[in-house]
């Protein structure tokens, strides 16, 4: 069957990368915030 889509990511504050992805035809699907807690 093969691949049907390609994924990529960018940091939230990297607006230049967002613009590039949009120009290349990528569609934003979600925004993620990661959390951590020292043990």
Buried (B, 14 or more C-beta within 10 A) or exposed (E): EEEEEEEEEBEEEEEEEBEEBEEEEBEEEEEEEEEEEEE
